[in-house]
Amino acid sequence: MENKKTISKATWIGAVVLFLSPLITGILALADVIKGGLFKLGDVSVGYGLRGCIQNYWNMWDPAKFPHVSGFIGVFVLIFAIVCLVSEAVIILKKKQSHLLVNAVLRFLGIAYLPFLLLLIVTAVLSKTLNAGAMIGLILCVFLDLIGISILMLPYRGLARDASAKTVCELSEKKDEEEVPALTEADVRRLIEDRLAKLDDKYVGEERAKAIADKEIVVHEQAFHSEKEEKAEEEAVEPVEEEVKEEPVEEEKPEEKEDAVTIAPSAGTADDPFAGLGKHRRAKFETRLKNSDADLRAKYYELRDYVRSYGIKDRMSIPGLTFSAHRERFVFITISGKKLKVFYALNPDDYANTTTPVKRNESKKFEDLPLEFKIKSDLSLKRAKALVDDVMKAKGVEKPEEK
């Protein structure tokens, strides 16, 4: 369900305004407000009025047939229109914005019509047949033509804005792709300690941290005293072996050692330094995104910007990125391993007989987002965008028009 680029409203409005200029010119000629005929311009007979200026439009290339400076001006304007059309067509095709070719052609016609209006005014003045009605009508036609050309420039602002946004996105991706220096075991441990100190009370409270520290101290003290007692027993002289057997030393349970290993901070790995801390010490989404590969980040930024194009606000949290409106979640994006996982406010049963491989999410945390979808390739990214369109359509959200 890809968003198709169509002719914008600005193009239609500009085309209508441009059409009004020749329409009014024709009405003035039929009403005989713009008079027609022939007059002498030097040694050459030149026509004036609507029919005469049609002939003059083709003769302005030849100074012998139309010996006036307005002919040179008209030729210059026409050449300028042709150069603009060719340049715009090359840029539009290079940017793969073929729908803007209509704008380029209409703007060419509008600029090319200006020399014809100039010839109408000049010949009417030289033949002394220009009256007040014809002057007002022709000036109105000139203004309508210029306004139509200006309106047709508006869609190019959207093209420039998209190019600017693409440049910013590329710079952001380039910054994210900078090499992250390798962390030593000491650096990882220090990083873990700093993170634990900054975690919210929701995940690791002060009481929990204190309890963990106290338990570690107790375990280490037990191990220290146990070693000290064993060493003293080996060095001591025991006169009566029966008394020693009557008071055996209690051995440490293996469960306590296992608890000490579980509670003690782990060095983790280079990809995820918080892997050894358990579920309550999971790395933030922002950190996991930064440590992911470039392809995953590129797909994330493209999907994020696509959802933002609907005008939906997003909020970054430790689990992931949430898009919501009116206290209702629409889309949630997170990272699962080396893939993007996206949750939608859609019914997965609606896609049972489609080519989109969706999954029903059974987690109570995402009851309002029952549809789960993983992004692995460019095709799955395209399907993820289609699911975004389905969510917005179900919620009654329309994409803002490009300005």
Disulfide bonds with the S-S distance in Angstrom:
none
